Amino acid sequence: TGNVADLDTFIRSANAPIFATDLEGKIKNWNDKTAQITGIPWDEVVGKSLVDEVLTAEFREETDGLLNHWPSLTAELRAGVQTLLSDALSGADAADIEIIMFSKSGERVDFIINASPRRALTGEIVGVIMLGQNMTDRNRTALEKSRVAHEMRVFIETANAPIFGIDAGGLVNEWNLKAAEITGYSSEEVMGQSLVDVYIHADFRDSVRSVFDNALQGLGTANFEFPIYTKDQRRVEVLLNATPRFNVNGQVTGVVGVGQDITQRKEVEIEKGRVAQELQTFIDTANAPIFGI
């Protein structure tokens, strides 16, 4: 009896959610940590079916009327929990099974559960005991990272500037819509191709390759000008910022380049230079005295 009491005390005060069901799937144990995480006290769940009552919208309506804040688990997910219980009642342990509950305030709670048969002193299976780990914060963080990554992907793809990337081998792995618009090459055409060897004119390959090599060593370059030739062989002048791309371990895995099409600006500069030169020639060769003060 003392051992049973000690076990019950351990379960109740454990710093991890632990709950247990009997042979009929009705809740027999619901420790303090489970109650804390879900906001649902033991006396509201004891004797209720885990699958058919506690994991349903109707249960929330009965306990606090917040039906709209208690999304019912899909039949598929509830069937998965039922299978977990059935397997444990057959003597099979289950590890790292994800289940979902909702707190009393209506917030989703994600658990990873290890389930084992619960046995009497005679060895007879009398229920299932489940040890959980609250994965809500981790899953929420993962979802947030996924959301940010998606937003970054959309930003890169739709940016009003040519953005392209290469891997450590110099092969194109990023080519946004603006880069495709300016060059005439679609992302499907350039992906996996050597940016320098295929799309950069021979006269400029060494200088462009040097910028990318420096970036692969962790040294970015700002305001580097170079020409790239379009699919129809027009020359486009690009002002480039080349930045190393790092993985989660801080290792350089490639280069991302953010460019600016400065073709028109360069043409204006050239035209201004031509006009200035013509004017200077006119002044120098005019058949009349010209002077300035």
SVG drawing of the C-alpha trace seen along z (x, -y; Angstrom):
<svg xmlns="http://www.w3.org/2000/svg" viewBox="-23 -86 64 98">
<polyline fill="none" stroke="black" stroke-width="0.4" points="0.0,0.0 2.9,-2.3 4.4,-1.8 1.1,-2.5 0.7,-5.7 4.3,-6.8 3.6,-6.1 0.5,-8.2 2.3,-11.0 5.1,-10.9 2.6,-11.0 0.6,-13.8 3.6,-16.0 5.7,-15.1 7.1,-18.0 5.7,-16.5 2.1,-15.9 1.0,-12.4 -2.5,-11.0 -3.9,-7.5 -7.0,-5.7 -8.7,-2.4 -9.7,0.5 -12.6,-1.5 -10.5,-4.5 -11.9,-6.6 -9.5,-8.9 -8.2,-7.6 -5.2,-9.9 -4.7,-13.5 -1.7,-15.0 -1.1,-18.5 1.1,-19.4 -1.5,-18.2 -4.1,-20.4 -1.7,-23.3 -1.0,-23.1 -4.6,-22.5 -6.3,-24.6 -8.6,-21.7 -8.7,-20.4 -8.7,-16.7 -12.3,-16.7 -13.6,-17.8 -12.1,-14.9 -11.9,-12.0 -14.2,-9.2 -14.6,-10.7 -13.6,-9.0 -10.4,-10.6 -11.3,-10.1 -15.1,-10.3 -15.5,-13.1 -12.4,-15.1 -11.1,-15.5 -14.4,-16.8 -16.1,-20.2 -19.1,-19.0 -16.9,-18.6 -15.9,-22.3 -19.6,-23.2 -20.4,-21.2 -17.6,-22.6 -17.6,-26.3 -19.8,-27.0 -16.8,-28.2 -17.7,-25.9 -16.2,-28.3 -12.9,-28.2 -12.7,-24.4 -12.1,-23.2 -13.0,-19.5 -10.3,-17.1 -10.8,-15.6 -12.1,-12.0 -8.7,-11.0 -6.8,-12.4 -9.2,-11.0 -8.9,-7.6 -5.2,-7.8 -5.5,-8.4 -7.9,-5.4 -5.4,-3.2 -2.7,-4.3 -4.8,-3.2 -5.8,0.0 -2.2,0.9 -1.2,0.2 -4.0,2.3 -2.7,5.1 0.7,4.9 2.5,2.7 4.4,-0.4 4.2,-3.5 6.7,-6.3 6.7,-9.8 3.1,-10.0 1.8,-13.5 -1.7,-14.4 -3.5,-17.6 -5.6,-19.0 -7.1,-22.5 -6.7,-24.4 -9.7,-25.7 -9.1,-29.1 -9.3,-27.6 -5.6,-27.6 -4.1,-24.6 -1.7,-22.4 0.6,-20.0 1.9,-16.9 4.3,-14.1 3.2,-11.1 4.8,-7.8 2.1,-5.3 2.6,-2.1 0.2,0.6 -0.7,0.0 -0.6,3.3 -2.0,4.5 0.2,6.3 -0.8,9.6 0.6,8.4 -2.8,8.0 -3.3,4.9 -5.7,2.6 -5.3,-0.5 -2.9,-2.8 -0.5,-5.4 0.8,-8.2 3.8,-10.4 3.8,-13.6 6.0,-16.4 4.5,-19.8 5.6,-20.7 3.4,-23.7 6.2,-26.4 8.5,-24.4 5.8,-23.9 4.7,-27.5 8.3,-28.5 8.6,-26.2 5.5,-27.6 6.7,-31.1 10.0,-30.3 8.1,-28.7 5.9,-31.8 9.0,-34.1 10.7,-31.9 7.6,-32.0 7.4,-35.8 11.1,-36.1 10.6,-33.8 7.7,-36.0 9.7,-39.1 12.7,-37.8 10.6,-36.5 8.6,-39.7 11.2,-42.3 11.6,-45.2 15.3,-44.4 17.1,-41.5 18.1,-39.0 20.0,-35.9 22.0,-33.4 24.7,-30.8 25.8,-27.8 29.4,-27.1 30.1,-25.7 29.0,-28.8 25.7,-27.2 22.6,-29.3 20.1,-28.4 18.1,-31.7 16.7,-33.8 13.8,-36.1 11.1,-37.4 13.0,-40.7 16.2,-39.0 14.1,-36.9 12.5,-40.1 15.7,-42.0 17.7,-39.1 15.0,-37.3 16.1,-34.0 13.5,-32.2 14.5,-30.6 13.9,-27.2 16.6,-28.0 19.3,-29.2 18.9,-27.0 21.9,-24.7 23.9,-26.6 27.2,-28.3 26.4,-32.0 29.9,-33.2 30.7,-30.7 27.4,-30.8 25.9,-34.3 28.9,-36.6 30.8,-37.9 34.4,-36.5 35.9,-40.0 34.3,-40.3 34.4,-36.7 37.6,-37.0 36.4,-40.2 32.9,-38.8 34.3,-35.4 36.7,-37.2 33.7,-39.0 31.9,-35.7 35.0,-34.0 35.4,-36.7 31.8,-36.3 32.3,-32.6 35.1,-33.4 32.8,-35.6 33.7,-38.9 30.8,-40.8 31.2,-43.4 29.1,-46.5 28.4,-48.6 30.2,-46.3 29.4,-47.2 29.4,-44.6 27.5,-43.8 25.3,-40.8 24.0,-39.9 20.3,-39.2 18.8,-36.3 18.6,-38.5 22.2,-39.7 21.4,-43.1 23.9,-44.4 22.5,-45.2 24.6,-47.1 24.2,-45.9 25.2,-47.4 25.6,-44.5 25.9,-43.9 27.2,-40.4 26.6,-38.9 27.6,-35.5 24.8,-33.1 25.2,-31.2 23.6,-28.0 22.4,-27.5 25.9,-26.5 27.4,-29.7 29.1,-28.1 29.0,-29.9 26.9,-27.9 26.7,-30.4 26.2,-33.9 23.2,-36.1 23.4,-39.0 21.0,-42.0 21.4,-44.1 20.2,-47.3 19.7,-47.8 21.7,-50.9 21.7,-50.6 19.8,-53.8 21.9,-55.7 25.1,-54.5 23.6,-55.5 22.8,-59.0 26.4,-59.3 27.8,-58.2 25.6,-60.6 26.6,-63.5 30.3,-62.6 29.8,-62.5 28.1,-65.9 30.7,-67.4 33.5,-66.0 31.8,-67.4 31.4,-70.8 35.0,-70.8 36.1,-69.9 33.9,-72.6 35.5,-75.1 39.0,-74.0 38.6,-74.0 36.2,-76.9 37.3,-79.5 36.7,-82.3 38.1,-83.4 36.2,-81.8 37.2,-82.4 35.5,-82.1 35.8,-83.9"/>
</svg>
